[in-house]
Amino acid sequence: MDINKELDPNKLYYTIGEVAEMFAVNTSLIRFWEKEFDVLQPKKNKKGNRLFTQKDILNLRIIYHLLKERGFTIEGARKKLKDNKEDTANNVEVIDKLNAIKAELAKLKALM
């Protein structure tokens, strides 16, 4: 999943539905993660709808990576974020770039 391709640099806020679609998860899971991880602090409008910034989405990407791709427990992911968030963020970025390269190579192979 390359979240960066889906983020519009001109867009300030994303709805919970848009965010859930980016990660192919239910909105209830996003709300659950919001309660479990202090790094997620979406703004809420007058109606109470959550509005996620690009920073929130990048934090969600790290959480998604730890929980869904690496198999961490909630507590383990919380500890990892607390102890070493920067390294984890860098690892996620590298993995995303490698996946993008892999996809491009697959396209080239299909053209041959």
N, C-alpha and C positions, 0 to 999 in steps of 0.2 A: 504494500500500500504506500503510495507516494502522496502524502497529505499536501506537501508543498505545491504540487501541480494544481490542486483543487482550491488553494487559497488565493483569493483575489486581493492583490496589494492595495486596491482602492476601497475595499470593503472593511468597515470598522468592526461590525458585529455580525455574528451568525446565530440563528435560532437553534434551539436544541434539536429540532428535526433535521436541520441541515448538517449539524455535527454528527448526529446519530447515523445519518446516511453516509457521511464520509468514512466512518469506521465500520459500517455495516452491522450496527448493533441497535438494540431497542433504546428508546429514549429513557426508559426506566433504568437501564444500566448506567447511562450517563448521570442521571440523578443520584443513583446509588454511589457512584464513584465520587461525585461532588461531596457527598456526606462523609465519605471515607478518607479523602485526601484533601488536606488543608491548602495545597497549592492551587486547587480549583476554586476560584472565586468569581463566578460569572455575575455580571450585573443583572439586576432585575428591573423591568420597566414598571409603570404604574399598575399594570394588570398582574404583575408577578411573573411574567414570562422571562425566562433566562436568556441573556444575551452574552454570547461567548466571544472574547477577543481572540486575535491570532495567537497571543501568548497562552491563553487557556487551551487552545487547540493543540499547540505544541506540547503543553504539559499532558494533555490527554493522550497524545501520541506516545509519549514516554510511558505513561501508565498502561496503555494498551499493549505496548511492546513487552513490558515486564509481566503483565498478567496473562495475556493471550498468546504471545509468541515465545516467551521464556518460561512460562508456567509457574511464576511466583505466586505465593499466597498474598492476600491483601496485606497482612502484617509484614511479610517479607518485602513486598513492593514499597510499603511505607518506609521501612527501615532503609532500603536501598536509596530511595529518594532523599531521605534525611542525611544519610552518610555520604553519598557520592552522586548527587544529581547531575553534575557537570559531565562526568565520565559517561554516565548512562545516556545523557542527551547526545553526546558525541558518538557513542556506539549506535544509537538509533539513526542518526544522520548518515553514518557510514553504511549501515545496512540498507537504508532507503536508496542511497546512491548506487550501491552494488545491485540492488534489485532493478533499478532503472537501466543500468548497463546490461544486465541479464536480459531484460525485455527487449532492448534494442538489438542485442546479438541474436535473439530468437527471431526477430523480424528479418534481420539480414539472412539468417539461415533459411528462412521460409522463402525468401526471394531467389535463392540460389537454385 
